[in-house]
Each structure stands twice: as C-alpha cells, then as structure tokens.
C-alpha cells in the first residue's frame, strides 16, 4: 500500500508563489501517474495537473496552464507542484494522487487509487 505525504501548503499573497511536494512511500513503488487535485468546500474535487512517470508527459487544467508547473524527482518518487501568480481563486485544499497502472482519464479523481491527506493553500487578496 503506497502512502502519499504532502507538504508545502500555506498562506500567500495574491501574485505570490508556493511549492507543494508529495512523496510516495511504501515498499518499492513505481507509479504510472502522479497528479494534483484541489477542492473547496461544497465543490467537487478538481483536476489541477498530472505527470506520467514513465514518459514524463504532463497535463494541466486550463485554469492553471502557464502558472503551475508539475515536476518530479525519480529517485525520491516525489512529485512537486510549483504554483506561481497565485490568485484567491487558487485557494483550496490540494491533494496528491497516484495510480500504479494505466487508466483512461487522468483528470478524473476516480482514476486514482491512492490519495494524500491534503494540504491547505490560502491566497489573500
């Protein structure tokens, strides 16, 4: 069973930056994909970004393209989310997710089988 541990959330002013980290642990884990979602109260969990581990392909929600960057550290099985030019609309609990096998749609929460505990991102205007 893989465990995902997130870190890096916090409070930032609009226009600022934060970097989230998500480390996967548990035996020797080889992900097929790792991704980030976010959720605000009363709303569904929303896709943010994902990276296929094998080829390094990256995917982004339109709302974050050009501002957020997903990257990885293969040796540490860690994925990062660099968030720049943050706006109050980016405030949410951010969740890391992973799946060890291929699936259909990287943007659907149901495609992932392991989740982190979430980290709060607050953006002040």
Secondary structure, DSSP 8 states (H G I E B T S, - for coil): --EEEEE--EEEETT--EEEEEEEESSS---SEEEEEEE-TTS--EEEEEEETTT--EEE-TTTTTTEEEEEEGGGTEEEEEE-S--GGG-EEEEEEEESS--S-TT-GGG--EE---EEEEEE-
